Amino acid sequence: MTENLKLRFLFCLVGGLAGYAFYLLFEFLPLRGQNPHWHVLAYAIAYGFFFVLLAHLGQVTVVRAIAAAVVASVISGILLFWASFRFDDWASGLGILGVIFVAVILLITPFFIVRTKAPNDWLKYEILFDEAWALVVRGFISVLFVFVFWGVYLLSSYLLELVGLDIFKTLAENVWYNLTLSGVVFGLALAVTLELSNVVVVLRGLVLQLLRLLLPVVAIVTVLFLVMLPFKGISNLFQQLSTSGTLMSITLWGVTLIAATIDADDARAAQSKVLVASARILAVLLPVLAMLSVYAIWLRVHEYGWTPTRVWGAIFTAIVVGYTFCIGFYALFGRDAWRAGIRQGCVYLALGMIGIGALS
């Protein structure tokens, strides 16, 4: 058996185990009963373990991959379990805590991979950037392949039904079968994308190039918004309920587009004067949008008081403000080294987000 076939078998095995494990959790640990907090712990550890394990497989030894998965899942799962006791009605805070948990797992995974592969370079932005985007592309392709697979599966099932063979339809009526098979297919797709790492690099570059095309548009829209804001009136702006969410969404998109433009290093960064100017202009303006979002939240709190949702919203907004001020500072004062400043600043801000998420 070749190395590629062994790797595919390993990914299929882990993916299938992940799917069947989640079936067992959903079947035997429903979110009701005497100790729902323990159910949350089980779900969290299972999700974190298989996510981190699949992200590491093929890049480090199996033992190291399992060790990283155990450490990440157990620590983050215990923190989520602990946090769930803060709510009298545990289910009321589960949605927010779940989002924070998933965000922490997503953020720490590139750090864990780089730390395992290159212990001395785990804080280097270019390596973390490449690893994070590779995971995004591989994950997206694998999820897409699962949907395509099930489309082919259902068509094949209908075709065989025409000649009296309904075995595939009968099997698909079982939840355990669907989840396990989906895990196997997802694992297979991940293995193939790892084998074709050069293709993933090309696709990642294509995605970044396409995102860069949106940067001048967002920069122009942001400038127009801020120019027209005094004429519209700030008080009228914040009468709408969706103002804070809109401002935060465009701010996050702006951060993403700037990251795509400066890339992992100067050699791969956009060289077009239009894109460079758009990136620096938008970077300087994003803190203004972030602070407007802070003001919108403050108005809501002043009018209606604090709620758990607004507390989490304020924490998230504070993190985004930190990002935008870091980007804006280096874009304004960094001169030729502004891209390098933003990159390194984002590494420490990401670590700060992980810390805030863990403490939350």
Residue, then its C-alpha position, 0 to 999 in steps of 0.5 A: m500500500t502506497e503512502n497516499l493510500k495509507l493516508r487516505f485510509l487514515f483520514c477516512l477512518v478518523g472521519g468515519l469515527a468522527g461521524y459515528a461519535f457525533y451520532l452516539l452523542f446525539e443519540f445517547l446524550p440529548l441536551r436534556g436531563q439532570n446534568p446537561h453541563w456534562h453533555v456540553l463537555a462531551y460535545a465540546i471535547a468530541y468536536g475539538f478533538f476531531f477537528v484538531l486531529l483532522a487538521h494535523l493528520g498528514q502534516v505531523t506524526v499520528v502520535r503528535a496529531i493525537a496529542a495536539a488534539v487531546v490537549a486542545s479539546v480537553i482544555s477548551g472543553i473544560l473551559l466551556f463546561w466551566a463557563s456554562f455554570r454561569f447561567d441559571d438557564w444554561a441553554s440561554g448562554l449556550g449559543i454565545l458560548g458555543v460561538i466563542f468555543v468554535a472561534v477559539i478552536l479555529l484560532i488555536t489550530p494554526f498555532f498548534i500545527v505550526r508549533t508542532k511542525a516548526p517549534n521555533d517559528w510558531l509566531k511567524y505570520e507568514i507561516l501562520f497565514d499560509e497554514a490558516w488559509a490552507l485549512v480554509v481552502r481544504g475545508f471548503i473543498s472537502v465540505l463541497f465534495v460531501f454535498v456533491f457526493w450526496g447528490v450523486y448518492l441520491l441520484s444513484s439510489y433513485l436509479l437503482e430503485l427503478v430496477g428494484l434495488d433499494i439498499f442505498k435508500t434503506l441505508a440512508e434512512n439511518v442517521w448513524y449511516n449518514l453521519t458516518l459516511s459523511g465523515v468518511v467522505f469528508g476525510l477522503a477529500l481532506a486527504v486528497t487536498l493534502e496530497l495536492s498541496n500545490v493545487v491548494v496553494v494555487l487555489r488559495g492564491l486565486v481566492l486572495q486575488l479575487l478578494r483583493l478586487l473588492l478592496p477598492v470598492v469597499a474603500i470607496v464605499t467607506v469614504l462615501f459613508l463617512v463623507m455623507l455621515p455629517f449630512k445624514g446626522i449621527s443621531n438618525l443613523f443610530q435609530q436603526l436596530s441593524t446599525s451596529g451589526t452593519l458597521m461591524s460586518i463591513t469592518l470585519w470584511g475590511v480587515t479580511l480584504i486588507a489581510a488578503t492584500i498584504d498577504a503573507d510577505d512583501a513578495r506576495a503582497a499586492q504591488s498595484k498602486v491602486l490596491v496599496a493606496s486602497a488598503r492604507i486608506l481603508a486601514v486608517l478609516l476602519p477604526v472610525l467604523a469600529m468606534l461608531s459601532v462601539y457608540a451604537i452598542w453604548l446607546r443600546v446599553h444606556e437605553y435598555g441596560w446590559t444583557p448577556t448578549r450585549v456583554w459578549g457583543a461589547i467584548f467582541t467589539a473591543i477585540v475588533v477595535g483592537y485589530t482596527f487600531c493596530i492596522g490603522f496605526y501601522a498603515l498611517f505611520g509605518r511608511d515602507a514597513w507598514r505591512a510587516g507591522i500589521r502582520q506581526g501585530c495581528v499575530y499578537l492580537a490573535l493570541g490575545m483573542i484566544g486568551i479573551g475567549a478562554l477567559s470568557 
